[in-house]
Amino acid sequence: MTIENQSTTPVEIGKLIGVVEEFRNQGYRLVQIGCTATGDLYEINYSFDKDYTFRNIRVTVTPDTEIPSITGMYWGAFIYENEMHDLFGVNVRGMNIDFKGTLIRTSVKNPFGIAAGKGEKQ
């Protein structure tokens, strides 16, 4: 069995939509969007697949950064984007379906989020 060599390409937030549009135009499917808090920043990873080849991109943003939705190109991304909002407090602009913080209900608001400006988990 051969394991595919994978890499993750950093992308500036202002270029995210253009890069994602290139993937869509080339026939890639969206596999996942994952968010994690690293210190006082969020890393948001997007994975795409075409012909069993994965391509990964990453945007790194502060807690107050607004992320553009990719649901205009990948309709089903609204699930991942609502999850990022509900669990981390990431502001996603322009989702095709926005649950406004009610997709995932937790006893603590944004349980994995970063307290804005403090670099601490909420």
Backbone hydrogen bonds in HBPLUS format (Angstrom, degrees):
<---DONOR---> <-ACCEPTOR-->    atom                        ^
c    i                          cat <-CA-CA->   ^        H-A-AA   ^      H-
h    n   atom  resd res      DA  || num        DHA   H-A  angle D-A-AA Bond
n    s   type  num  typ     dist DA aas  dist angle  dist       angle   num
A0009-THR N   A0056-ASN O   2.95 MM  47  6.25 169.0  1.96 140.1 139.5     1
A0058-ARG N   A0009-THR O   2.92 MM  49  6.07 148.0  2.02 141.9 141.7     2
A0011-VAL N   A0058-ARG O   2.80 MM  47  5.81 154.8  1.87 159.0 156.1     3
A0015-LYS N   A0012-GLU O   2.86 MM   3  5.40 156.2  1.92 118.4 126.3     4
A0016-LEU N   A0013-ILE O   3.31 MM   3  5.20 161.1  2.34 101.4 107.0     5
A0019-VAL N   A0015-LYS O   3.02 MM   4  6.24 161.0  2.06 160.2 165.6     6
A0020-VAL N   A0016-LEU O   2.92 MM   4  6.12 168.6  1.93 161.7 165.0     7
A0021-GLU N   A0017-ILE O   2.86 MM   4  5.98 153.8  1.93 146.6 154.4     8
A0022-GLU N   A0018-GLY O   3.07 MM   4  6.32 146.2  2.18 139.1 147.4     9
A0023-PHE N   A0019-VAL O   3.16 MM   4  6.57 155.6  2.22 148.4 154.0    10
A0024-ARG N   A0020-VAL O   3.01 MM   4  6.35 162.6  2.04 153.2 157.4    11
A0025-ASN N   A0021-GLU O   2.87 MM   4  6.07 164.6  1.89 152.0 156.3    12
A0026-GLN N   A0022-GLU O   2.99 MM   4  6.15 135.8  2.19 143.2 154.7    13
A0026-GLN N   A0023-PHE O   3.17 MM   3  5.15 130.8  2.42  94.8 108.0    14
A0028-TYR N   A0023-PHE O   2.97 MM   5  5.26 165.1  1.99 152.9 147.9    15
A0027-GLY N   A0024-ARG O   3.01 MM   3  5.18 161.1  2.05 108.2 113.7    16
A0029-ARG N   A0049-ASP O   2.84 MM  20  5.33 163.3  1.87 148.0 151.6    17
A0049-ASP N   A0029-ARG O   2.92 MM  20  5.33 151.1  2.00 145.3 154.8    18
A0031-VAL N   A0047-SER O   2.79 MM  16  5.34 171.9  1.80 149.0 148.2    19
A0047-SER N   A0032-GLN O   2.94 MM  15  5.34 164.0  1.97 157.3 158.0    20
A0034-GLY N   A0045-ASN O   2.83 MM  11  5.15 157.3  1.88 146.5 154.3    21
A0045-ASN N   A0034-GLY O   2.75 MM  11  5.15 159.7  1.79 158.3 162.3    22
A0036-THR N   A0043-GLU O   2.99 MM   7  5.43 144.0  2.12 145.3 156.3    23
A0043-GLU N   A0036-THR O   2.91 MM   7  5.43 164.7  1.93 161.1 166.0    24
A0038-THR N   A0041-LEU O   2.80 MM   3  5.35 169.1  1.81 155.0 158.8    25
A0041-LEU N   A0038-THR O   3.19 MM   3  5.35 158.2  2.24 118.0 124.6    26
A0042-TYR N   A0061-VAL O   2.77 MM  19  5.31 165.1  1.79 160.2 165.4    27
A0061-VAL N   A0042-TYR O   2.91 MM  19  5.31 154.5  1.97 148.7 156.3    28
A0044-ILE N   A0059-VAL O   2.83 MM  15  5.31 171.1  1.84 164.6 167.6    29
A0059-VAL N   A0044-ILE O   2.97 MM  15  5.31 159.4  2.01 148.8 153.3    30
A0046-TYR N   A0057-ILE O   2.87 MM  11  5.30 165.5  1.89 154.3 159.0    31
A0057-ILE N   A0046-TYR O   2.91 MM  11  5.30 158.4  1.95 152.1 159.3    32
A0048-PHE N   A0055-ARG O   2.81 MM   7  5.18 158.0  1.86 154.6 162.1    33
A0055-ARG N   A0048-PHE O   2.84 MM   7  5.18 152.5  1.91 143.8 149.0    34
A0050-LYS N   A0053-THR O   3.08 MM   3  5.37 149.7  2.18 135.6 144.3    35
A0053-THR N   A0050-LYS O   3.00 MM   3  5.37 145.3  2.13 110.5 120.6    36
A0065-THR N   A0062-THR O   3.09 MM   3  5.43 168.2  2.10 118.1 121.2    37
A0067-ILE N   A0091-ASN O   2.72 MM  24  6.02 172.3  1.73 167.1 167.4    38
A0093-ARG N   A0067-ILE O   2.74 MM  26  5.98 159.8  1.78 157.4 164.4    39
A0069-SER N   A0093-ARG O   2.88 MM  24  5.61 152.5  1.95 162.6 153.6    40
A0073-MET N   A0070-ILE O   2.99 MM   3  5.68 156.9  2.05 119.2 125.7    41
A0074-TYR N   A0070-ILE O   2.89 MM   4  5.99 166.0  1.91 154.7 159.1    42
A0077-ALA N   A0074-TYR O   2.98 MM   3  5.68 165.8  2.00 126.5 130.6    43
A0079-ILE N   A0076-GLY O   3.38 MM   3  6.33 162.8  2.41 124.7 125.5    44
A0081-GLU N   A0077-ALA O   2.95 MM   4  6.17 166.8  1.97 160.8 165.1    45
A0082-ASN N   A0078-PHE O   2.93 MM   4  5.92 157.4  1.99 141.5 146.9    46
A0083-GLU N   A0079-ILE O   3.01 MM   4  6.17 152.9  2.09 144.7 152.8    47
A0084-MET N   A0080-TYR O   2.93 MM   4  6.24 155.7  1.98 150.2 156.1    48
A0085-HIS N   A0081-GLU O   3.11 MM   4  6.34 152.5  2.18 140.2 147.6    49
A0086-ASP N   A0082-ASN O   2.84 MM   4  6.06 168.4  1.86 154.7 157.4    50
A0087-LEU N   A0083-GLU O   2.88 MM   4  5.85 169.4  1.89 155.9 158.9    51
A0088-PHE N   A0084-MET O   3.01 MM   4  5.36 147.0  2.12 127.8 137.6    52
A0090-VAL N   A0084-MET O   3.38 MM   6  5.67 161.6  2.42 126.0 121.5    53
A0089-GLY N   A0085-HIS O   2.90 MM   4  4.48 134.2  2.12 112.5 124.0    54
A0112-PHE N   A0087-LEU O   2.87 MM  25  5.65 158.4  1.91 163.6 166.2    55
A0102-THR N   A0099-PHE O   3.11 MM   3  5.33 144.3  2.25 105.7 116.1    56
A0113-GLY N   A0110-ASN O   3.01 MM   3  5.15 167.4  2.03 116.7 120.1    57
A0122-GLN N   A0113-GLY O   3.00 MM   9  5.67 152.8  2.07 138.7 141.6    58
A0115-ALA N   A0120-GLU O   2.56 MM   5  5.37 169.3  1.57 171.4 174.6    59
A0118-LYS N   A0115-ALA O   2.95 MM   3  5.51 166.8  1.97 139.8 142.5    60
